[in-house]
Amino acid sequence: MATLYGECLVSFQKIMHDNMDSFTRKGFDLKFYNTKKEYSGGFSGLESSDIARQRFQEYHSKSPEELNYGIIRDNMSRREKIVTERSSL
């Protein structure tokens, strides 16, 4: 019985990890992309799009090549907005 329970926990954890976007409804996410359009990290669960935009400006100024542009996503509506150095001024 304990083995079955352990297998269920491992399966549930994998499902949650692989589909985290489906379970997240609060706040805003900020994802960074480099000049090669590769994912470079980000933040999750930010309180507002303004805070996400401020974080983009802060981190982009430190490393503009590695953090070339960002995508801010509203987790409730699933709408995304691309943020660049020019659009965040």
N, C-alpha and C positions, 0 to 999 in steps of 0.2 A: 504494500500500500504506500509506503514511504517513497519507493522508487517511482511509482506512478505519479505521486504528488510532485516529486522533484522534476520529472519530465514535463509535467504541465507548467510548472514555474519557468523552466528554461524556454519552452515554446512560447509562453505568454510574453516573456521578456524580449524574445526575438521579434515577435509581432509588434510590440510597442516600439522597439528601436527602429524597425524597418518602416513603420507607418506613423511616426510621431506627428507629422503634419495633420493627420486625420484626427488626432486627439487634442490638438492645441487650438483653443478658441479665444484666449485672452491676449491682449496686448499686440505689439508689433514686433516683427523680426527684421533684422538688418543683416544682409548677406553681402560680403565683399567679393569682388572679382578682380583679377589682375589684368594686365594688358593683353594676355593670351586668352582671355575669357575663361580662365580656370577659377574655381571656387577657392577663396583664400581665407575663410573663416567668417565669423560674424557674431551677432548677439541675438538672443531670443527673449521674449517676454518684456520688451520695453513698454513703458506706460503710454507713450504717444508717438506720433510720427515726427513731431518736433524734436523730441529727445533722440529719436533714431537719426534724424538729419544732423543734429549737433554731434552725435557720436561719429557719423560719417566724416564730417568736416574735421574733427579732432584727429582721427586716425589717418585720414587721407593726407593731411598736412605733414604727418610724420613719415609716411611711406607712399608717395603718389604712384610709384610704379607697381608696387605689390598690391595696393588697394586702389585700383584705377577708377572703378565705379561701384555702386552699390544698388541693391534692390531692397526697398522697404515694402514689407507685406503686412497688410491688416489681417490678422488672424481670424477675425469674425467674418468679414466679407470675402476674404481670399484675394482681394485686389492688390496688385503690385504696382509699384512706381519705381522707375529707374532714377537714381540720383547720381549726378556727376559733379565735378568741381564747378562747372558753369551753372548747373541748375540749383546748386545749394547756396549760391551767393545771395 
